Amino acid sequence: MQSVNQWEVIDMKQKSLARWLKGIILGMGSVVSLCMSGVVIFGRDIVQQYPEYEQSYHVWCIFLWLVFVPCLYMLRFSWKIAVNIGKDNSFCKQNAVLMKRISSLAAIDSAFLFIGSMGFWLAGFSHPSIVLATFVMVFMGVAVSVAAAALSHLILKAAEMKEENDLTI
């Protein structure tokens, strides 16, 4: 019977975790892309039935694509974190920096969405129900920002402890 080293089991778990994270990241990218496509298709249907909303449709499509770009960067940073986890380098300063960037992007994107949604509503390009729906998205963005900031702090502390332990004999 072959014995399995404790570190081999941990390494296997790290790689498995990294694969799961990458799968989730790809899934999130797909969901966000499908939602954006759905907005375009659903918006076209609304414009066909109510031509007076055509100007609002184009403004909202441009705005939502601008909101979408930071989400892609957040997914890219998440992918880099998953790669580091797969290399058994979970608690490193690079991951802390990447989580901080995710936090900042989520906060900026949430603020941009909130201000844009309110501005469109005040300018007559939006319906109150759309404003309420964007409030849900803003709340989720703020939640991601706070969670990423907390994780960034914890990862940085763990990385510093790891460096101290590596220096001791």
MDTraj code that builds the backbone (N, CA, C; nanometers):
import mdtraj as md
import numpy as np

residues = "MET GLN SER VAL ASN GLN TRP GLU VAL ILE ASP MET LYS GLN LYS SER LEU ALA ARG TRP LEU LYS GLY ILE ILE LEU GLY MET GLY SER VAL VAL SER LEU CYS MET SER GLY VAL VAL ILE PHE GLY ARG ASP ILE VAL GLN GLN TYR PRO GLU TYR GLU GLN SER TYR HIS VAL TRP CYS ILE PHE LEU TRP LEU VAL PHE VAL PRO CYS LEU TYR MET LEU ARG PHE SER TRP LYS ILE ALA VAL ASN ILE GLY LYS ASP ASN SER PHE CYS LYS GLN ASN ALA VAL LEU MET LYS ARG ILE SER SER LEU ALA ALA ILE ASP SER ALA PHE LEU PHE ILE GLY SER MET GLY PHE TRP LEU ALA GLY PHE SER HIS PRO SER ILE VAL LEU ALA THR PHE VAL MET VAL PHE MET GLY VAL ALA VAL SER VAL ALA ALA ALA ALA LEU SER HIS LEU ILE LEU LYS ALA ALA GLU MET LYS GLU GLU ASN ASP LEU THR ILE".split()
xyz = np.array([
    [0.0833, -0.1173, 0.0000],
    [0.0000, 0.0000, 0.0000],
    [0.0883, 0.1243, 0.0000],
    [0.0543, 0.2184, -0.0840],
    [0.1346, 0.3392, -0.0974],
    [0.0857, 0.4436, 0.0028],
    [0.1800, 0.5010, 0.0747],
    [0.1412, 0.6044, 0.1718],
    [0.1386, 0.7399, 0.1027],
    [0.0456, 0.8240, 0.1458],
    [0.0307, 0.9568, 0.0884],
    [0.0860, 1.0573, 0.1877],
    [0.1745, 1.1392, 0.1397],
    [0.2352, 1.2440, 0.2212],
    [0.1288, 1.3494, 0.2530],
    [0.1342, 1.4043, 0.3730],
    [0.0375, 1.5072, 0.4164],
    [0.0407, 1.6266, 0.3219],
    [0.1590, 1.6657, 0.2760],
    [0.1705, 1.7832, 0.1886],
    [0.1134, 1.7559, 0.0503],
    [0.1191, 1.6307, 0.0041],
    [0.0598, 1.5965, -0.1240],
    [-0.0919, 1.6102, -0.1186],
    [-0.1513, 1.5734, -0.0071],
    [-0.2967, 1.5856, 0.0102],
    [-0.3364, 1.7333, 0.0119],
    [-0.2605, 1.8136, 0.0850],
    [-0.2900, 1.9570, 0.0916],
    [-0.2760, 2.0197, -0.0463],
    [-0.1683, 1.9825, -0.1197],
    [-0.1461, 2.0357, -0.2538],
    [-0.2606, 1.9976, -0.3467],
    [-0.3094, 1.8735, -0.3342],
    [-0.4198, 1.8271, -0.4160],
    [-0.5458, 1.9088, -0.3848],
    [-0.5680, 1.9377, -0.2572],
    [-0.6843, 2.0165, -0.2184],
    [-0.6729, 2.1590, -0.2722],
    [-0.5528, 2.2163, -0.2692],
    [-0.5314, 2.3515, -0.3210],
    [-0.5629, 2.3560, -0.4701],
    [-0.5146, 2.2578, -0.5445],
    [-0.5389, 2.2556, -0.6884],
    [-0.6866, 2.2342, -0.7182],
    [-0.7507, 2.1497, -0.6405],
    [-0.8937, 2.1264, -0.6579],
    [-0.9728, 2.2537, -0.6267],
    [-0.9363, 2.3203, -0.5196],
    [-1.0011, 2.4466, -0.4839],
    [-0.9819, 2.5495, -0.5942],
    [-0.8613, 2.5569, -0.6478],
    [-0.8331, 2.6521, -0.7558],
    [-0.9178, 2.6212, -0.8788],
    [-0.9328, 2.4929, -0.9103],
    [-1.0170, 2.4551, -1.0250],
    [-1.1624, 2.4959, -1.0016],
    [-1.2124, 2.4720, -0.8816],
    [-1.3496, 2.5112, -0.8491],
    [-1.3667, 2.6624, -0.8601],
    [-1.2707, 2.7371, -0.8065],
    [-1.2782, 2.8828, -0.8144],
    [-1.2771, 2.9309, -0.9593],
    [-1.1915, 2.8719, -1.0399],
    [-1.1860, 2.9102, -1.1812],
    [-1.3183, 2.8789, -1.2510],
    [-1.3773, 2.7641, -1.2174],
    [-1.5075, 2.7299, -1.2749],
    [-1.6148, 2.8309, -1.2357],
    [-1.6129, 2.8711, -1.1102],
    [-1.7097, 2.9705, -1.0631],
    [-1.6864, 3.1048, -1.1314],
    [-1.5610, 3.1428, -1.1472],
    [-1.5284, 3.2690, -1.2140],
    [-1.5768, 3.2663, -1.3584],
    [-1.5523, 3.1551, -1.4282],
    [-1.6032, 3.1423, -1.5655],
    [-1.7559, 3.1468, -1.5678],
    [-1.8190, 3.0817, -1.4701],
    [-1.9651, 3.0853, -1.4606],
    [-2.0170, 3.2262, -1.4379],
    [-1.9499, 3.2995, -1.3483],
    [-1.9915, 3.4384, -1.3225],
    [-1.9754, 3.5239, -1.4479],
    [-1.8659, 3.5040, -1.5192],
    [-1.8466, 3.5778, -1.6444],
    [-1.9561, 3.5464, -1.7446],
    [-1.9947, 3.4205, -1.7517],
    [-2.1020, 3.3801, -1.8430],
    [-2.2357, 3.4412, -1.8019],
    [-2.2644, 3.4387, -1.6719],
    [-2.3911, 3.4944, -1.6232],
    [-2.3984, 3.6444, -1.6505],
    [-2.2909, 3.7154, -1.6215],
    [-2.2895, 3.8604, -1.6452],
    [-2.3047, 3.8887, -1.7941],
    [-2.2352, 3.8121, -1.8776],
    [-2.2474, 3.8315, -2.0228],
    [-2.3886, 3.8015, -2.0719],
    [-2.4489, 3.6960, -2.0190],
    [-2.5865, 3.6632, -2.0574],
    [-2.6842, 3.7721, -2.0122],
    [-2.6614, 3.8256, -1.8944],
    [-2.7476, 3.9340, -1.8456],
    [-2.7365, 4.0563, -1.9360],
    [-2.6142, 4.0890, -1.9756],
    [-2.5964, 4.2037, -2.0653],
    [-2.6640, 4.1781, -2.1995],
    [-2.6499, 4.0574, -2.2506],
    [-2.7172, 4.0227, -2.3763],
    [-2.8683, 4.0277, -2.3591],
    [-2.9162, 3.9804, -2.2450],
    [-3.0600, 3.9842, -2.2164],
    [-3.1136, 4.1255, -2.2104],
    [-3.0366, 4.2169, -2.1525],
    [-3.0788, 4.3571, -2.1471],
    [-3.0926, 4.4126, -2.2881],
    [-2.9963, 4.3808, -2.3735],
    [-3.0008, 4.4304, -2.5118],
    [-3.1222, 4.3730, -2.5839],
    [-3.1428, 4.2425, -2.5731],
    [-3.2542, 4.1783, -2.6439],
    [-3.3877, 4.2235, -2.5869],
    [-3.4000, 4.2237, -2.4540],
    [-3.5253, 4.2667, -2.3909],
    [-3.5528, 4.4133, -2.4222],
    [-3.4466, 4.4933, -2.4222],
    [-3.4621, 4.6356, -2.4543],
    [-3.5112, 4.6578, -2.5960],
    [-3.4594, 4.5778, -2.6888],
    [-3.5060, 4.5890, -2.8281],
    [-3.6540, 4.5577, -2.8384],
    [-3.6986, 4.4551, -2.7657],
    [-3.8416, 4.4202, -2.7676],
    [-3.9261, 4.5350, -2.7138],
    [-3.8801, 4.5985, -2.6083],
    [-3.9547, 4.7112, -2.5509],
    [-3.9605, 4.8258, -2.6511],
    [-3.8470, 4.8545, -2.7168],
    [-3.8422, 4.9644, -2.8139],
    [-3.9344, 4.9353, -2.9322],
    [-3.9448, 4.8082, -2.9729],
    [-4.0351, 4.7756, -3.0834],
    [-4.1810, 4.8002, -3.0452],
    [-4.2143, 4.7709, -2.9203],
    [-4.3522, 4.7911, -2.8753],
    [-4.3794, 4.9370, -2.8391],
    [-4.2787, 5.0051, -2.7868],
    [-4.2927, 5.1436, -2.7429],
    [-4.1782, 5.2267, -2.8007],
    [-4.1917, 5.2734, -2.9230],
    [-4.0831, 5.3457, -2.9909],
    [-4.0363, 5.4728, -2.9166],
    [-4.1178, 5.5265, -2.8306],
    [-4.0787, 5.6476, -2.7575],
    [-3.9634, 5.6220, -2.6594],
    [-3.9340, 5.4948, -2.6312],
    [-3.8239, 5.4609, -2.5402],
    [-3.6912, 5.4349, -2.6122],
    [-3.6880, 5.4576, -2.7435],
    [-3.5670, 5.4268, -2.8199],
    [-3.4464, 5.5059, -2.7701],
    [-3.4632, 5.6331, -2.7417],
    [-3.3514, 5.7150, -2.6936],
    [-3.3012, 5.6633, -2.5577],
    [-3.3933, 5.6281, -2.4706],
    [-3.3541, 5.5740, -2.3393],
    [-3.2810, 5.4417, -2.3544],
    [-3.3246, 5.3616, -2.4494],
    [-3.2632, 5.2303, -2.4720],
    [-3.1156, 5.2449, -2.5055],
    [-3.0823, 5.3332, -2.5970],
    [-2.9430, 5.3499, -2.6380],
    [-2.8579, 5.4070, -2.5249],
    [-2.9118, 5.5022, -2.4515],
    [-2.8388, 5.5608, -2.3389],
    [-2.8111, 5.4541, -2.2331],
    [-2.9133, 5.3747, -2.2012],
    [-2.8956, 5.2698, -2.0998],
    [-2.7987, 5.1614, -2.1470],
    [-2.8014, 5.1240, -2.2739],
    [-2.7083, 5.0213, -2.3242],
    [-2.5642, 5.0678, -2.3083],
    [-2.5365, 5.1916, -2.3463],
    [-2.4006, 5.2458, -2.3317],
    [-2.3616, 5.2495, -2.1842],
    [-2.4521, 5.2966, -2.1020],
    [-2.4242, 5.3065, -1.9579],
    [-2.3960, 5.1689, -1.8971],
    [-2.4779, 5.0705, -1.9294],
    [-2.4594, 4.9368, -1.8721],
    [-2.3306, 4.8710, -1.9216],
    [-2.2905, 4.8984, -2.0450],
    [-2.1626, 4.8455, -2.0918],
    [-2.0477, 4.9098, -2.0148],
    [-2.0614, 5.0379, -1.9802],
    [-1.9586, 5.1033, -1.8980],
    [-1.9550, 5.0436, -1.7567],
    [-2.0693, 5.0032, -1.7052],
    [-2.0753, 4.9377, -1.5748],
    [-2.0158, 4.7966, -1.5842],
    [-2.0308, 4.7327, -1.6982],
    [-1.9862, 4.5959, -1.7209],
    [-1.8337, 4.5827, -1.7233],
    [-1.7625, 4.6821, -1.7748],
    [-1.6168, 4.6736, -1.7905],
    [-1.5442, 4.6488, -1.6578],
    [-1.5730, 4.7229, -1.5497],
    [-1.5043, 4.6927, -1.4232],
    [-1.5333, 4.5512, -1.3725],
    [-1.6501, 4.4974, -1.4035],
    [-1.6827, 4.3600, -1.3630],
    [-1.5867, 4.2613, -1.4298],
    [-1.5520, 4.2864, -1.5544],
    [-1.4568, 4.1996, -1.6238],
    [-1.3195, 4.2062, -1.5575],
    [-1.2781, 4.3250, -1.5162],
    [-1.1504, 4.3374, -1.4469],
    [-1.1533, 4.2649, -1.3124],
    [-1.2672, 4.2741, -1.2420],
    [-1.2782, 4.2023, -1.1148],
    [-1.2659, 4.0520, -1.1361],
    [-1.3257, 4.0009, -1.2429],
    [-1.3143, 3.8582, -1.2738],
    [-1.1705, 3.8224, -1.3107],
    [-1.1035, 3.9110, -1.3823],
    [-0.9629, 3.8875, -1.4179],
    [-0.8759, 3.8802, -1.2930],
    [-0.8956, 3.9731, -1.1996],
    [-0.8191, 3.9716, -1.0751],
    [-0.8511, 3.8460, -0.9939],
    [-0.9773, 3.8055, -0.9943],
    [-1.0170, 3.6831, -0.9234],
    [-0.9473, 3.5613, -0.9826],
    [-0.9347, 3.5597, -1.1145],
    [-0.8660, 3.4492, -1.1815],
    [-0.7202, 3.4422, -1.1356],
    [-0.6541, 3.5564, -1.1256],
    [-0.5145, 3.5587, -1.0804],
    [-0.5028, 3.5059, -0.9371],
    [-0.6002, 3.5387, -0.8547],
    [-0.6005, 3.4864, -0.7170],
    [-0.6156, 3.3352, -0.7186],
    [-0.7050, 3.2842, -0.8030],
    [-0.7250, 3.1391, -0.8133],
    [-0.5976, 3.0702, -0.8612],
    [-0.5253, 3.1326, -0.9533],
    [-0.3983, 3.0760, -0.9999],
    [-0.2998, 3.0679, -0.8835],
    [-0.2917, 3.1750, -0.8030],
    [-0.2017, 3.1732, -0.6874],
    [-0.2420, 3.0656, -0.5865],
    [-0.3702, 3.0476, -0.5675],
    [-0.4171, 2.9428, -0.4762],
    [-0.3764, 2.8059, -0.5293],
    [-0.3872, 2.7860, -0.6591],
    [-0.3459, 2.6600, -0.7201],
    [-0.1973, 2.6327, -0.7038],
    [-0.1183, 2.7395, -0.6938],
    [0.0259, 2.7255, -0.6734],
    [0.0608, 2.7164, -0.5250],
    [-0.0397, 2.7005, -0.4403],
    [-0.0229, 2.6949, -0.2951],
    [0.0417, 2.8230, -0.2418],
    [-0.0028, 2.9336, -0.2983],
    [0.0456, 3.0646, -0.2556],
    [-0.0758, 3.1516, -0.2218],
    [-0.1638, 3.0977, -0.1372],
    [-0.2886, 3.1656, -0.1050],
    [-0.2655, 3.2955, -0.0296],
    [-0.1739, 3.2910, 0.0652],
    [-0.1527, 3.4058, 0.1523],
    [-0.0261, 3.4787, 0.1106],
    [-0.0407, 3.5595, 0.0063],
    [0.0709, 3.6392, -0.0426],
    [0.0240, 3.7832, -0.0591],
    [0.1194, 3.8727, -0.0635],
    [0.0850, 4.0151, -0.0761],
    [0.0170, 4.0452, -0.2093],
    [0.0521, 3.9693, -0.3137],
    [-0.0121, 3.9906, -0.4433],
    [-0.1623, 3.9657, -0.4338],
    [-0.2033, 3.8595, -0.3641],
    [-0.3464, 3.8322, -0.3473],
    [-0.4143, 3.9426, -0.2670],
    [-0.3455, 3.9945, -0.1656],
    [-0.4023, 4.1044, -0.0866],
    [-0.4231, 4.2272, -0.1737],
    [-0.3249, 4.2571, -0.2597],
    [-0.3367, 4.3720, -0.3500],
    [-0.4508, 4.3504, -0.4498],
    [-0.4601, 4.2293, -0.5040],
    [-0.5672, 4.1993, -0.5998],
    [-0.7052, 4.2118, -0.5345],
    [-0.7180, 4.1641, -0.4108],
    [-0.8464, 4.1776, -0.3399],
    [-0.8782, 4.3244, -0.3136],
    [-0.7775, 4.4041, -0.2842],
    [-0.7984, 4.5471, -0.2618],
    [-0.8454, 4.6139, -0.3911],
    [-0.7881, 4.5721, -0.5037],
    [-0.8322, 4.6265, -0.6330],
    [-0.9769, 4.5876, -0.6621],
    [-1.0121, 4.4629, -0.6313],
    [-1.1506, 4.4192, -0.6496],
    [-1.2431, 4.5046, -0.5635],
    [-1.2029, 4.5283, -0.4394],
    [-1.2823, 4.6104, -0.3487],
    [-1.3021, 4.7510, -0.4045],
    [-1.1939, 4.8102, -0.4514],
    [-1.2018, 4.9464, -0.5060],
    [-1.2887, 4.9514, -0.6306],
    [-1.2690, 4.8558, -0.7213],
    [-1.3497, 4.8525, -0.8435],
    [-1.4980, 4.8341, -0.8126],
    [-1.5293, 4.7468, -0.7178],
    [-1.6694, 4.7233, -0.6819],
    [-1.7310, 4.8492, -0.6222],
    [-1.6564, 4.9200, -0.5390],
    [-1.7081, 5.0438, -0.4785],
    [-1.7292, 5.1515, -0.5850],
    [-1.6307, 5.1683, -0.6719],
    [-1.6416, 5.2701, -0.7776],
    [-1.7557, 5.2361, -0.8728],
    [-1.7645, 5.1091, -0.9113],
    [-1.8699, 5.0663, -1.0036],
    [-2.0082, 5.0832, -0.9410],
    [-2.0198, 5.0535, -0.8120],
    [-2.1481, 5.0700, -0.7423],
    [-2.1878, 5.2170, -0.7364],
    [-2.0920, 5.3023, -0.7062],
    [-2.1200, 5.4471, -0.7014],
    [-2.1591, 5.4983, -0.8398],
    [-2.0871, 5.4528, -0.9426],
    [-2.1176, 5.4931, -1.0800],
    [-2.2581, 5.4483, -1.1193],
    [-2.2940, 5.3259, -1.0849],
    [-2.4274, 5.2744, -1.1154],
    [-2.5347, 5.3537, -1.0422],
    [-2.5123, 5.3826, -0.9154],
    [-2.6100, 5.4585, -0.8367],
    [-2.6290, 5.5989, -0.8939],
    [-2.5189, 5.6688, -0.9171],
    [-2.5271, 5.8067, -0.9681],
    [-2.5899, 5.8086, -1.1070],
    [-2.5472, 5.7155, -1.1921],
    [-2.6036, 5.7100, -1.3269],
    [-2.7518, 5.6784, -1.3265],
    [-2.7909, 5.5830, -1.2446],
    [-2.9323, 5.5444, -1.2379],
    [-3.0185, 5.6613, -1.1889],
    [-2.9707, 5.7263, -1.0849],
    [-3.0456, 5.8418, -1.0330],
    [-3.0488, 5.9550, -1.1361],
    [-2.9373, 5.9782, -1.2026],
    [-2.9320, 6.0828, -1.3051],
    [-3.0264, 6.0541, -1.4203],
    [-3.0291, 5.9284, -1.4655],
    [-3.1202, 5.8921, -1.5741],
    [-3.2651, 5.9066, -1.5313],
    [-3.2932, 5.8718, -1.4083],
    [-3.4301, 5.8835, -1.3588],
    [-3.4720, 6.0308, -1.3530],
    [-3.3854, 6.1146, -1.3008],
    [-3.4160, 6.2578, -1.2924],
    [-3.4261, 6.3231, -1.4302],
    [-3.3496, 6.2706, -1.5278],
    [-3.3534, 6.3254, -1.6636],
    [-3.4679, 6.2674, -1.7468],
    [-3.5420, 6.1722, -1.6899],
    [-3.6554, 6.1147, -1.7605],
    [-3.6198, 5.9983, -1.8515],
    [-3.4993, 5.9413, -1.8348],
    [-3.4578, 5.8274, -1.9159],
    [-3.4836, 5.6936, -1.8466],
    [-3.5488, 5.6968, -1.7328],
    [-3.5643, 5.5743, -1.6567],
    [-3.6985, 5.5708, -1.5857],
    [-3.7382, 5.4523, -1.5498],
    [-3.8616, 5.4284, -1.4762],
    [-3.8243, 5.3998, -1.3308],
    [-3.9091, 5.4374, -1.2353],
    [-3.8768, 5.4101, -1.0943],
    [-3.8487, 5.2628, -1.0636],
    [-3.9128, 5.1726, -1.1355],
    [-3.8865, 5.0300, -1.1100],
    [-3.7436, 4.9925, -1.1497],
    [-3.6901, 5.0554, -1.2521],
    [-3.5517, 5.0297, -1.2919],
    [-3.4573, 5.0860, -1.1866],
    [-3.4909, 5.2001, -1.1306],
    [-3.4090, 5.2584, -1.0240],
    [-3.4062, 5.1641, -0.9041],
    [-3.5201, 5.1075, -0.8695],
    [-3.5241, 5.0127, -0.7582],
    [-3.4411, 4.8873, -0.7885],
    [-3.4463, 4.8405, -0.9113],
    [-3.3661, 4.7236, -0.9493],
    [-3.2166, 4.7555, -0.9409],
    [-3.1793, 4.8767, -0.9798],
    [-3.0370, 4.9121, -0.9704],
    [-2.9936, 4.9266, -0.8247],
    [-3.0853, 4.9636, -0.7363],
    [-3.0507, 4.9689, -0.5933],
    [-3.0075, 4.8310, -0.5433],
    [-3.0731, 4.7266, -0.5912],
    [-3.0348, 4.5904, -0.5529],
    [-2.8937, 4.5600, -0.6033],
    [-2.8663, 4.5990, -0.7273],
    [-2.7338, 4.5761, -0.7833],
    [-2.6277, 4.6578, -0.7096],
    [-2.6614, 4.7804, -0.6722],
    [-2.5683, 4.8649, -0.5965],
    [-2.5387, 4.8018, -0.4608],
    [-2.6416, 4.7514, -0.3950],
    [-2.6214, 4.6859, -0.2652],
    [-2.5280, 4.5656, -0.2792],
    [-2.5491, 4.4854, -0.3840],
    [-2.4627, 4.3694, -0.4056],
    [-2.3189, 4.4140, -0.4320],
    [-2.3008, 4.5216, -0.5071],
    [-2.1670, 4.5733, -0.5339],
    [-2.0983, 4.6223, -0.4084],
    [-2.1740, 4.6910, -0.3225],
    [-2.1175, 4.7382, -0.1958],
    [-2.0803, 4.6186, -0.1076],
    [-2.1644, 4.5158, -0.1064],
    [-2.1345, 4.3953, -0.0280],
    [-2.0056, 4.3295, -0.0777],
    [-1.9880, 4.3211, -0.2086],
    [-1.8647, 4.2644, -0.2659],
    [-1.7456, 4.3506, -0.2261],
    [-1.7627, 4.4819, -0.2307],
    [-1.6539, 4.5732, -0.1950],
    [-1.6102, 4.5556, -0.0500],
    [-1.7056, 4.5494, 0.0403],
    [-1.6735, 4.5334, 0.1829],
    [-1.6093, 4.3969, 0.2094],
    [-1.6651, 4.2919, 0.1497],
    [-1.6092, 4.1577, 0.1702],
    [-1.4678, 4.1484, 0.1138],
    [-1.4453, 4.2052, -0.0033],
    [-1.3115, 4.2012, -0.0632],
    [-1.2118, 4.2820, 0.0193],
    [-1.2555, 4.3960, 0.0742],
    [-1.1664, 4.4757, 0.1589],
    [-1.1285, 4.3984, 0.2853],
    [-1.2262, 4.3318, 0.3455],
    [-1.1986, 4.2523, 0.4661],
    [-1.1037, 4.1369, 0.4331],
    [-1.1294, 4.0683, 0.3229],
    [-1.0415, 3.9575, 0.2830],
    [-0.9012, 4.0074, 0.2497],
    [-0.8916, 4.1237, 0.1870],
    [-0.7613, 4.1815, 0.1568],
    [-0.6816, 4.2041, 0.2842],
    [-0.7482, 4.2598, 0.3829],
    [-0.6825, 4.2847, 0.5120],
    [-0.6366, 4.1536, 0.5758],
    [-0.7228, 4.0540, 0.5779],
    [-0.6882, 3.9260, 0.6386],
    [-0.5767, 3.8546, 0.5619],
    [-0.5812, 3.8599, 0.4298],
    [-0.4764, 3.7965, 0.3490],
    [-0.3421, 3.8649, 0.3736],
    [-0.3439, 3.9983, 0.3829],
    [-0.2201, 4.0715, 0.4096],
    [-0.1624, 4.0336, 0.5456],
    [-0.2472, 4.0249, 0.6479],
    [-0.2007, 3.9843, 0.7814],
    [-0.1431, 3.8424, 0.7779],
    [-0.2105, 3.7526, 0.7086],
    [-0.1626, 3.6142, 0.6987],
    [-0.0308, 3.6079, 0.6213],
    [-0.0174, 3.6902, 0.5168],
    [0.1072, 3.6922, 0.4400],
    [0.2230, 3.7415, 0.5255],
    [0.1962, 3.8430, 0.6079],
    [0.3004, 3.8943, 0.6973],
    [0.3400, 3.7894, 0.8005],
    [0.2418, 3.7177, 0.8555],
    [0.2719, 3.6113, 0.9515],
    [0.3516, 3.4990, 0.8847],
    [0.3149, 3.4670, 0.7608],
    [0.3847, 3.3621, 0.6863],
    [0.5304, 3.4024, 0.6634],
    [0.5533, 3.5294, 0.6273],
    [0.6901, 3.5773, 0.6071],
    [0.7714, 3.5688, 0.7365],
    [0.7102, 3.6051, 0.8486],
    [0.7779, 3.5973, 0.9775],
    [0.8131, 3.4517, 1.0112],
    [0.7200, 3.3613, 0.9860],
    [0.7452, 3.2193, 1.0140],
    [0.8529, 3.1625, 0.9224],
    [0.8560, 3.2077, 0.7969],
    [0.9583, 3.1601, 0.7054],
    [1.0984, 3.2056, 0.7471],
    [1.1059, 3.3196, 0.8159],
    [1.2351, 3.3713, 0.8590],
    [1.2872, 3.3030, 0.9850],
    [1.1962, 3.2444, 1.0640],
    [1.2403, 3.1763, 1.1867],
    [1.2844, 3.0357, 1.1533],
    [1.3769, 2.9900, 1.2306],
    [1.4335, 2.8559, 1.2050],
    [1.3650, 2.7545, 1.2934],
])
top = md.Topology()
chain = top.add_chain()
for i, resn in enumerate(residues, 1):
    res = top.add_residue(resn, chain, resSeq=i)
    for name in ("N", "CA", "C"):
        top.add_atom(name, md.element.get_by_symbol(name[0]), res)
traj = md.Trajectory(xyz[None], top)
